Amino acid sequence: MCVRAAVSTLYGSYPKADISALQENLNLALNSASAIGCHLVNIGALDLKAGKPHLVLGLLWQIIKIGLFADIELSRNEGTCHS
Protein backbone atom coordinates (compact mmCIF):
# COMPACT_ATOMS: atom_id res chain seq x y z
CA MET A 1 0.00 0.00 0.00
CA CYS A 2 1.42 3.40 -0.91
CA VAL A 3 1.76 6.22 1.60
CA ARG A 4 -1.02 8.31 0.05
CA ALA A 5 -3.49 5.40 0.16
CA ALA A 6 -2.61 4.67 3.79
CA VAL A 7 -3.15 8.29 4.83
CA SER A 8 -6.40 8.49 2.85
CA THR A 9 -7.63 5.28 4.43
CA LEU A 10 -6.83 6.49 7.94
CA TYR A 11 -8.10 10.06 7.67
CA GLY A 12 -10.47 10.08 4.71
CA SER A 13 -13.69 9.79 6.73
CA TYR A 14 -12.91 12.01 9.73
CA PRO A 15 -15.24 14.90 10.64
CA LYS A 16 -13.94 18.45 10.27
CA ALA A 17 -13.19 18.82 13.99
CA ASP A 18 -10.91 15.79 13.81
CA ILE A 19 -9.22 17.13 10.68
CA SER A 20 -8.29 20.24 12.66
CA ALA A 21 -6.87 18.06 15.42
CA LEU A 22 -5.03 16.03 12.78
CA GLN A 23 -3.39 19.18 11.40
CA GLU A 24 -2.37 20.23 14.92
CA ASN A 25 -0.85 16.79 15.54
CA LEU A 26 1.05 16.91 12.24
CA ASN A 27 2.39 20.38 13.09
CA LEU A 28 3.44 19.06 16.50
CA ALA A 29 5.21 16.14 14.82
CA LEU A 30 7.06 18.51 12.46
CA ASN A 31 8.07 20.81 15.33
CA SER A 32 9.32 17.82 17.32
CA ALA A 33 11.29 16.52 14.35
CA SER A 34 12.88 19.93 13.94
CA ALA A 35 13.73 20.03 17.65
CA ILE A 36 15.68 16.75 17.46
CA GLY A 37 17.69 17.99 14.47
CA CYS A 38 15.75 17.12 11.32
CA HIS A 39 16.16 19.54 8.43
CA LEU A 40 12.66 20.53 7.31
CA VAL A 41 12.69 22.35 3.99
CA ASN A 42 9.41 22.95 2.13
CA ILE A 43 7.42 20.46 4.18
CA GLY A 44 4.28 21.17 6.15
CA ALA A 45 1.36 19.44 7.76
CA LEU A 46 -0.58 19.44 4.49
CA ASP A 47 2.28 17.63 2.75
CA LEU A 48 2.22 14.89 5.37
CA LYS A 49 -1.57 14.71 5.23
CA ALA A 50 -1.40 14.41 1.42
CA GLY A 51 1.07 11.57 1.86
CA LYS A 52 3.73 12.91 -0.51
CA PRO A 53 6.08 9.91 -0.50
CA HIS A 54 9.38 11.73 -1.05
CA LEU A 55 8.70 14.12 1.84
CA VAL A 56 7.27 11.54 4.25
CA LEU A 57 10.05 9.04 3.60
CA GLY A 58 12.73 11.75 3.77
CA LEU A 59 11.46 12.86 7.16
CA LEU A 60 11.18 9.29 8.40
CA TRP A 61 14.74 8.54 7.27
CA GLN A 62 16.07 11.58 9.14
CA ILE A 63 14.29 10.52 12.34
CA ILE A 64 15.69 6.98 12.05
CA LYS A 65 19.20 8.28 11.31
CA ILE A 66 19.19 10.64 14.29
CA GLY A 67 17.96 7.83 16.54
CA LEU A 68 20.65 5.43 15.35
CA PHE A 69 23.48 7.96 15.61
CA ALA A 70 22.39 8.92 19.13
CA ASP A 71 23.52 5.49 20.37
CA ILE A 72 27.05 5.73 18.97
CA GLU A 73 29.78 6.52 21.49
CA LEU A 74 33.41 6.49 20.47
CA SER A 75 34.47 5.58 23.98
CA ARG A 76 32.63 2.25 23.68
CA ASN A 77 34.43 1.32 20.48
CA GLU A 78 37.77 -0.29 21.40
CA GLY A 79 39.16 0.17 17.89
CA THR A 80 39.13 3.96 18.13
CA CYS A 81 40.55 4.40 21.66
CA HIS A 82 44.02 5.88 21.57
CA SER A 83 45.82 5.42 24.87
Jmol script that loads the backbone (N, CA, C; Angstrom):
load data "model"
ATOM      1  N   MET A   1       0.853  -1.171   0.000  1.00  0.00           N
ATOM      2  CA  MET A   1       0.000   0.000   0.000  1.00  0.00           C
ATOM      3  C   MET A   1       0.900   1.236   0.000  1.00  0.00           C
ATOM      4  N   CYS A   2       0.602   2.187  -0.850  1.00  0.00           N
ATOM      5  CA  CYS A   2       1.417   3.400  -0.912  1.00  0.00           C
ATOM      6  C   CYS A   2       1.069   4.327   0.250  1.00  0.00           C
ATOM      7  N   VAL A   3       1.928   5.300   0.471  1.00  0.00           N
ATOM      8  CA  VAL A   3       1.763   6.224   1.599  1.00  0.00           C
ATOM      9  C   VAL A   3       0.458   7.005   1.460  1.00  0.00           C
ATOM     10  N   ARG A   4       0.178   7.497   0.261  1.00  0.00           N
ATOM     11  CA  ARG A   4      -1.023   8.307   0.049  1.00  0.00           C
ATOM     12  C   ARG A   4      -2.281   7.490   0.346  1.00  0.00           C
ATOM     13  N   ALA A   5      -2.318   6.244  -0.088  1.00  0.00           N
ATOM     14  CA  ALA A   5      -3.488   5.398   0.159  1.00  0.00           C
ATOM     15  C   ALA A   5      -3.655   5.124   1.648  1.00  0.00           C
ATOM     16  N   ALA A   6      -2.542   4.924   2.356  1.00  0.00           N
ATOM     17  CA  ALA A   6      -2.613   4.666   3.792  1.00  0.00           C
ATOM     18  C   ALA A   6      -3.156   5.873   4.536  1.00  0.00           C
ATOM     19  N   VAL A   7      -2.679   7.069   4.175  1.00  0.00           N
ATOM     20  CA  VAL A   7      -3.150   8.289   4.829  1.00  0.00           C
ATOM     21  C   VAL A   7      -4.622   8.519   4.503  1.00  0.00           C
ATOM     22  N   SER A   8      -5.004   8.302   3.239  1.00  0.00           N
ATOM     23  CA  SER A   8      -6.401   8.488   2.852  1.00  0.00           C
ATOM     24  C   SER A   8      -7.307   7.510   3.587  1.00  0.00           C
ATOM     25  N   THR A   9      -6.845   6.287   3.735  1.00  0.00           N
ATOM     26  CA  THR A   9      -7.633   5.280   4.430  1.00  0.00           C
ATOM     27  C   THR A   9      -7.823   5.655   5.895  1.00  0.00           C
ATOM     28  N   LEU A  10      -6.760   6.152   6.521  1.00  0.00           N
ATOM     29  CA  LEU A  10      -6.833   6.488   7.942  1.00  0.00           C
ATOM     30  C   LEU A  10      -7.656   7.735   8.208  1.00  0.00           C
ATOM     31  N   TYR A  11      -7.517   8.757   7.358  1.00  0.00           N
ATOM     32  CA  TYR A  11      -8.100  10.058   7.674  1.00  0.00           C
ATOM     33  C   TYR A  11      -9.139  10.527   6.671  1.00  0.00           C
ATOM     34  N   GLY A  12      -9.533   9.674   5.740  1.00  0.00           N
ATOM     35  CA  GLY A  12     -10.472  10.082   4.709  1.00  0.00           C
ATOM     36  C   GLY A  12     -11.884  10.330   5.214  1.00  0.00           C
ATOM     37  N   SER A  13     -12.304   9.685   6.278  1.00  0.00           N
ATOM     38  CA  SER A  13     -13.687   9.792   6.727  1.00  0.00           C
ATOM     39  C   SER A  13     -13.835  10.539   8.052  1.00  0.00           C
ATOM     40  N   TYR A  14     -12.832  11.299   8.453  1.00  0.00           N
ATOM     41  CA  TYR A  14     -12.907  12.009   9.728  1.00  0.00           C
ATOM     42  C   TYR A  14     -13.751  13.273   9.595  1.00  0.00           C
ATOM     43  N   PRO A  15     -14.500  13.625  10.634  1.00  0.00           N
ATOM     44  CA  PRO A  15     -15.237  14.897  10.640  1.00  0.00           C
ATOM     45  C   PRO A  15     -14.272  16.085  10.660  1.00  0.00           C
ATOM     46  N   LYS A  16     -14.788  17.258  10.363  1.00  0.00           N
ATOM     47  CA  LYS A  16     -13.941  18.454  10.265  1.00  0.00           C
ATOM     48  C   LYS A  16     -13.209  18.767  11.571  1.00  0.00           C
ATOM     49  N   ALA A  17     -13.839  18.542  12.712  1.00  0.00           N
ATOM     50  CA  ALA A  17     -13.185  18.816  13.992  1.00  0.00           C
ATOM     51  C   ALA A  17     -11.951  17.932  14.144  1.00  0.00           C
ATOM     52  N   ASP A  18     -12.044  16.693  13.706  1.00  0.00           N
ATOM     53  CA  ASP A  18     -10.912  15.785  13.810  1.00  0.00           C
ATOM     54  C   ASP A  18      -9.822  16.135  12.803  1.00  0.00           C
ATOM     55  N   ILE A  19     -10.217  16.710  11.662  1.00  0.00           N
ATOM     56  CA  ILE A  19      -9.216  17.133  10.676  1.00  0.00           C
ATOM     57  C   ILE A  19      -8.387  18.272  11.258  1.00  0.00           C
ATOM     58  N   SER A  20      -9.020  19.163  12.006  1.00  0.00           N
ATOM     59  CA  SER A  20      -8.291  20.244  12.659  1.00  0.00           C
ATOM     60  C   SER A  20      -7.310  19.682  13.678  1.00  0.00           C
ATOM     61  N   ALA A  21      -7.756  18.699  14.444  1.00  0.00           N
ATOM     62  CA  ALA A  21      -6.871  18.057  15.423  1.00  0.00           C
ATOM     63  C   ALA A  21      -5.748  17.317  14.712  1.00  0.00           C
ATOM     64  N   LEU A  22      -6.054  16.715  13.563  1.00  0.00           N
ATOM     65  CA  LEU A  22      -5.027  16.030  12.779  1.00  0.00           C
ATOM     66  C   LEU A  22      -3.950  17.011  12.340  1.00  0.00           C
ATOM     67  N   GLN A  23      -4.363  18.173  11.847  1.00  0.00           N
ATOM     68  CA  GLN A  23      -3.394  19.175  11.403  1.00  0.00           C
ATOM     69  C   GLN A  23      -2.535  19.652  12.580  1.00  0.00           C
ATOM     70  N   GLU A  24      -3.135  19.839  13.732  1.00  0.00           N
ATOM     71  CA  GLU A  24      -2.368  20.234  14.917  1.00  0.00           C
ATOM     72  C   GLU A  24      -1.354  19.159  15.291  1.00  0.00           C
ATOM     73  N   ASN A  25      -1.763  17.887  15.218  1.00  0.00           N
ATOM     74  CA  ASN A  25      -0.853  16.787  15.537  1.00  0.00           C
ATOM     75  C   ASN A  25       0.293  16.707  14.531  1.00  0.00           C
ATOM     76  N   LEU A  26      -0.002  16.933  13.253  1.00  0.00           N
ATOM     77  CA  LEU A  26       1.045  16.908  12.236  1.00  0.00           C
ATOM     78  C   LEU A  26       2.024  18.063  12.437  1.00  0.00           C
ATOM     79  N   ASN A  27       1.505  19.243  12.796  1.00  0.00           N
ATOM     80  CA  ASN A  27       2.388  20.376  13.090  1.00  0.00           C
ATOM     81  C   ASN A  27       3.257  20.080  14.307  1.00  0.00           C
ATOM     82  N   LEU A  28       2.679  19.442  15.316  1.00  0.00           N
ATOM     83  CA  LEU A  28       3.442  19.057  16.503  1.00  0.00           C
ATOM     84  C   LEU A  28       4.547  18.067  16.130  1.00  0.00           C
ATOM     85  N   ALA A  29       4.215  17.124  15.265  1.00  0.00           N
ATOM     86  CA  ALA A  29       5.213  16.144  14.817  1.00  0.00           C
ATOM     87  C   ALA A  29       6.348  16.831  14.064  1.00  0.00           C
ATOM     88  N   LEU A  30       6.026  17.793  13.208  1.00  0.00           N
ATOM     89  CA  LEU A  30       7.062  18.510  12.461  1.00  0.00           C
ATOM     90  C   LEU A  30       7.928  19.357  13.393  1.00  0.00           C
ATOM     91  N   ASN A  31       7.310  20.014  14.365  1.00  0.00           N
ATOM     92  CA  ASN A  31       8.072  20.810  15.329  1.00  0.00           C
ATOM     93  C   ASN A  31       8.983  19.924  16.169  1.00  0.00           C
ATOM     94  N   SER A  32       8.502  18.750  16.550  1.00  0.00           N
ATOM     95  CA  SER A  32       9.316  17.816  17.322  1.00  0.00           C
ATOM     96  C   SER A  32      10.482  17.289  16.494  1.00  0.00           C
ATOM     97  N   ALA A  33      10.219  16.991  15.235  1.00  0.00           N
ATOM     98  CA  ALA A  33      11.286  16.518  14.347  1.00  0.00           C
ATOM     99  C   ALA A  33      12.359  17.591  14.182  1.00  0.00           C
ATOM    100  N   SER A  34      11.929  18.825  14.049  1.00  0.00           N
ATOM    101  CA  SER A  34      12.880  19.925  13.935  1.00  0.00           C
ATOM    102  C   SER A  34      13.702  20.080  15.221  1.00  0.00           C
ATOM    103  N   ALA A  35      13.056  19.884  16.362  1.00  0.00           N
ATOM    104  CA  ALA A  35      13.730  20.026  17.650  1.00  0.00           C
ATOM    105  C   ALA A  35      14.815  18.979  17.865  1.00  0.00           C
ATOM    106  N   ILE A  36      14.655  17.782  17.278  1.00  0.00           N
ATOM    107  CA  ILE A  36      15.681  16.752  17.460  1.00  0.00           C
ATOM    108  C   ILE A  36      16.775  16.838  16.401  1.00  0.00           C
ATOM    109  N   GLY A  37      16.616  17.766  15.435  1.00  0.00           N
ATOM    110  CA  GLY A  37      17.689  17.988  14.471  1.00  0.00           C
ATOM    111  C   GLY A  37      17.373  17.665  13.030  1.00  0.00           C
ATOM    112  N   CYS A  38      16.126  17.370  12.712  1.00  0.00           N
ATOM    113  CA  CYS A  38      15.754  17.121  11.316  1.00  0.00           C
ATOM    114  C   CYS A  38      15.742  18.438  10.549  1.00  0.00           C
ATOM    115  N   HIS A  39      16.177  18.373   9.306  1.00  0.00           N
ATOM    116  CA  HIS A  39      16.157  19.541   8.435  1.00  0.00           C
ATOM    117  C   HIS A  39      14.850  19.518   7.651  1.00  0.00           C
ATOM    118  N   LEU A  40      13.974  20.461   7.947  1.00  0.00           N
ATOM    119  CA  LEU A  40      12.665  20.526   7.305  1.00  0.00           C
ATOM    120  C   LEU A  40      12.662  21.679   6.312  1.00  0.00           C
ATOM    121  N   VAL A  41      12.705  21.341   5.036  1.00  0.00           N
ATOM    122  CA  VAL A  41      12.686  22.348   3.988  1.00  0.00           C
ATOM    123  C   VAL A  41      11.485  22.072   3.096  1.00  0.00           C
ATOM    124  N   ASN A  42      10.606  23.064   2.970  1.00  0.00           N
ATOM    125  CA  ASN A  42       9.412  22.954   2.126  1.00  0.00           C
ATOM    126  C   ASN A  42       8.542  21.753   2.480  1.00  0.00           C
ATOM    127  N   ILE A  43       8.331  21.527   3.757  1.00  0.00           N
ATOM    128  CA  ILE A  43       7.423  20.460   4.182  1.00  0.00           C
ATOM    129  C   ILE A  43       6.519  21.020   5.281  1.00  0.00           C
ATOM    130  N   GLY A  44       5.250  20.711   5.163  1.00  0.00           N
ATOM    131  CA  GLY A  44       4.283  21.169   6.152  1.00  0.00           C
ATOM    132  C   GLY A  44       3.289  20.079   6.471  1.00  0.00           C
ATOM    133  N   ALA A  45       2.357  20.408   7.335  1.00  0.00           N
ATOM    134  CA  ALA A  45       1.357  19.437   7.764  1.00  0.00           C
ATOM    135  C   ALA A  45       0.524  18.944   6.583  1.00  0.00           C
ATOM    136  N   LEU A  46       0.232  19.838   5.647  1.00  0.00           N
ATOM    137  CA  LEU A  46      -0.581  19.440   4.490  1.00  0.00           C
ATOM    138  C   LEU A  46       0.163  18.452   3.603  1.00  0.00           C
ATOM    139  N   ASP A  47       1.495  18.581   3.537  1.00  0.00           N
ATOM    140  CA  ASP A  47       2.281  17.632   2.752  1.00  0.00           C
ATOM    141  C   ASP A  47       2.226  16.243   3.373  1.00  0.00           C
ATOM    142  N   LEU A  48       2.317  16.185   4.691  1.00  0.00           N
ATOM    143  CA  LEU A  48       2.221  14.892   5.370  1.00  0.00           C
ATOM    144  C   LEU A  48       0.820  14.308   5.223  1.00  0.00           C
ATOM    145  N   LYS A  49      -0.184  15.168   5.362  1.00  0.00           N
ATOM    146  CA  LYS A  49      -1.569  14.710   5.227  1.00  0.00           C
ATOM    147  C   LYS A  49      -1.826  14.188   3.812  1.00  0.00           C
ATOM    148  N   ALA A  50      -1.237  14.852   2.813  1.00  0.00           N
ATOM    149  CA  ALA A  50      -1.404  14.412   1.424  1.00  0.00           C
ATOM    150  C   ALA A  50      -0.628  13.130   1.146  1.00  0.00           C
ATOM    151  N   GLY A  51       0.312  12.805   2.019  1.00  0.00           N
ATOM    152  CA  GLY A  51       1.069  11.568   1.859  1.00  0.00           C
ATOM    153  C   GLY A  51       2.087  11.629   0.745  1.00  0.00           C
ATOM    154  N   LYS A  52       2.716  12.785   0.538  1.00  0.00           N
ATOM    155  CA  LYS A  52       3.731  12.914  -0.510  1.00  0.00           C
ATOM    156  C   LYS A  52       4.920  12.026  -0.143  1.00  0.00           C
ATOM    157  N   PRO A  53       5.118  10.945  -0.902  1.00  0.00           N
ATOM    158  CA  PRO A  53       6.084   9.912  -0.496  1.00  0.00           C
ATOM    159  C   PRO A  53       7.503  10.425  -0.292  1.00  0.00           C
ATOM    160  N   HIS A  54       7.994  11.290  -1.179  1.00  0.00           N
ATOM    161  CA  HIS A  54       9.379  11.733  -1.047  1.00  0.00           C
ATOM    162  C   HIS A  54       9.591  12.579   0.209  1.00  0.00           C
ATOM    163  N   LEU A  55       8.571  13.310   0.628  1.00  0.00           N
ATOM    164  CA  LEU A  55       8.699  14.119   1.842  1.00  0.00           C
ATOM    165  C   LEU A  55       8.518  13.278   3.099  1.00  0.00           C
ATOM    166  N   VAL A  56       7.534  12.397   3.081  1.00  0.00           N
ATOM    167  CA  VAL A  56       7.274  11.539   4.247  1.00  0.00           C
ATOM    168  C   VAL A  56       8.460  10.607   4.491  1.00  0.00           C
ATOM    169  N   LEU A  57       8.937   9.971   3.437  1.00  0.00           N
ATOM    170  CA  LEU A  57      10.051   9.041   3.600  1.00  0.00           C
ATOM    171  C   LEU A  57      11.350   9.768   3.958  1.00  0.00           C
ATOM    172  N   GLY A  58      11.551  10.961   3.412  1.00  0.00           N
ATOM    173  CA  GLY A  58      12.731  11.750   3.766  1.00  0.00           C
ATOM    174  C   GLY A  58      12.735  12.123   5.239  1.00  0.00           C
ATOM    175  N   LEU A  59      11.579  12.522   5.746  1.00  0.00           N
ATOM    176  CA  LEU A  59      11.461  12.861   7.165  1.00  0.00           C
ATOM    177  C   LEU A  59      11.654  11.628   8.032  1.00  0.00           C
ATOM    178  N   LEU A  60      11.039  10.531   7.645  1.00  0.00           N
ATOM    179  CA  LEU A  60      11.182   9.286   8.397  1.00  0.00           C
ATOM    180  C   LEU A  60      12.640   8.838   8.434  1.00  0.00           C
ATOM    181  N   TRP A  61      13.335   8.937   7.311  1.00  0.00           N
ATOM    182  CA  TRP A  61      14.743   8.541   7.269  1.00  0.00           C
ATOM    183  C   TRP A  61      15.578   9.408   8.216  1.00  0.00           C
ATOM    184  N   GLN A  62      15.325  10.699   8.240  1.00  0.00           N
ATOM    185  CA  GLN A  62      16.074  11.579   9.135  1.00  0.00           C
ATOM    186  C   GLN A  62      15.840  11.198  10.598  1.00  0.00           C
ATOM    187  N   ILE A  63      14.605  10.892  10.956  1.00  0.00           N
ATOM    188  CA  ILE A  63      14.294  10.519  12.337  1.00  0.00           C
ATOM    189  C   ILE A  63      15.009   9.225  12.711  1.00  0.00           C
ATOM    190  N   ILE A  64      14.999   8.248  11.795  1.00  0.00           N
ATOM    191  CA  ILE A  64      15.692   6.985  12.053  1.00  0.00           C
ATOM    192  C   ILE A  64      17.191   7.216  12.186  1.00  0.00           C
ATOM    193  N   LYS A  65      17.768   8.006  11.286  1.00  0.00           N
ATOM    194  CA  LYS A  65      19.204   8.276  11.308  1.00  0.00           C
ATOM    195  C   LYS A  65      19.619   8.952  12.617  1.00  0.00           C
ATOM    196  N   ILE A  66      18.864   9.943  13.045  1.00  0.00           N
ATOM    197  CA  ILE A  66      19.186  10.644  14.289  1.00  0.00           C
ATOM    198  C   ILE A  66      19.099   9.683  15.472  1.00  0.00           C
ATOM    199  N   GLY A  67      18.094   8.815  15.469  1.00  0.00           N
ATOM    200  CA  GLY A  67      17.962   7.830  16.543  1.00  0.00           C
ATOM    201  C   GLY A  67      19.107   6.836  16.576  1.00  0.00           C
ATOM    202  N   LEU A  68      19.545   6.388  15.403  1.00  0.00           N
ATOM    203  CA  LEU A  68      20.651   5.431  15.348  1.00  0.00           C
ATOM    204  C   LEU A  68      21.974   6.075  15.759  1.00  0.00           C
ATOM    205  N   PHE A  69      22.221   7.288  15.287  1.00  0.00           N
ATOM    206  CA  PHE A  69      23.480   7.963  15.610  1.00  0.00           C
ATOM    207  C   PHE A  69      23.548   8.388  17.070  1.00  0.00           C
ATOM    208  N   ALA A  70      22.406   8.521  17.724  1.00  0.00           N
ATOM    209  CA  ALA A  70      22.392   8.918  19.135  1.00  0.00           C
ATOM    210  C   ALA A  70      23.013   7.839  20.017  1.00  0.00           C
ATOM    211  N   ASP A  71      22.988   6.595  19.561  1.00  0.00           N
ATOM    212  CA  ASP A  71      23.519   5.491  20.366  1.00  0.00           C
ATOM    213  C   ASP A  71      25.012   5.252  20.173  1.00  0.00           C
ATOM    214  N   ILE A  72      25.632   5.962  19.254  1.00  0.00           N
ATOM    215  CA  ILE A  72      27.046   5.733  18.966  1.00  0.00           C
ATOM    216  C   ILE A  72      27.904   6.548  19.932  1.00  0.00           C
ATOM    217  N   GLU A  73      28.817   5.856  20.609  1.00  0.00           N
ATOM    218  CA  GLU A  73      29.781   6.517  21.488  1.00  0.00           C
ATOM    219  C   GLU A  73      31.161   5.999  21.128  1.00  0.00           C
ATOM    220  N   LEU A  74      32.055   6.901  20.841  1.00  0.00           N
ATOM    221  CA  LEU A  74      33.406   6.486  20.466  1.00  0.00           C
ATOM    222  C   LEU A  74      34.128   5.803  21.619  1.00  0.00           C
ATOM    223  N   SER A  75      33.793   6.168  22.840  1.00  0.00           N
ATOM    224  CA  SER A  75      34.471   5.580  23.983  1.00  0.00           C
ATOM    225  C   SER A  75      34.137   4.091  24.136  1.00  0.00           C
ATOM    226  N   ARG A  76      33.005   3.662  23.600  1.00  0.00           N
ATOM    227  CA  ARG A  76      32.626   2.245  23.682  1.00  0.00           C
ATOM    228  C   ARG A  76      33.262   1.397  22.582  1.00  0.00           C
ATOM    229  N   ASN A  77      33.839   2.042  21.595  1.00  0.00           N
ATOM    230  CA  ASN A  77      34.431   1.319  20.480  1.00  0.00           C
ATOM    231  C   ASN A  77      35.934   1.171  20.733  1.00  0.00           C
ATOM    232  N   GLU A  78      36.375  -0.041  21.029  1.00  0.00           N
ATOM    233  CA  GLU A  78      37.768  -0.293  21.396  1.00  0.00           C
ATOM    234  C   GLU A  78      38.726   0.038  20.266  1.00  0.00           C
ATOM    235  N   GLY A  79      38.274  -0.061  19.031  1.00  0.00           N
ATOM    236  CA  GLY A  79      39.155   0.170  17.889  1.00  0.00           C
ATOM    237  C   GLY A  79      39.545   1.627  17.717  1.00  0.00           C
ATOM    238  N   THR A  80      38.824   2.543  18.316  1.00  0.00           N
ATOM    239  CA  THR A  80      39.134   3.957  18.134  1.00  0.00           C
ATOM    240  C   THR A  80      39.783   4.581  19.368  1.00  0.00           C
ATOM    241  N   CYS A  81      39.938   3.848  20.459  1.00  0.00           N
ATOM    242  CA  CYS A  81      40.550   4.399  21.663  1.00  0.00           C
ATOM    243  C   CYS A  81      42.064   4.479  21.460  1.00  0.00           C
ATOM    244  N   HIS A  82      42.581   5.669  21.681  1.00  0.00           N
ATOM    245  CA  HIS A  82      44.018   5.875  21.574  1.00  0.00           C
ATOM    246  C   HIS A  82      44.573   6.177  22.947  1.00  0.00           C
ATOM    247  N   SER A  83      45.303   5.229  23.512  1.00  0.00           N
ATOM    248  CA  SER A  83      45.816   5.419  24.868  1.00  0.00           C
ATOM    249  C   SER A  83      47.233   5.928  24.826  1.00  0.00           C
TER     250      SER A  83
END
end "model"
wireframe off; spacefill off
backbone 0.3
color backbone group
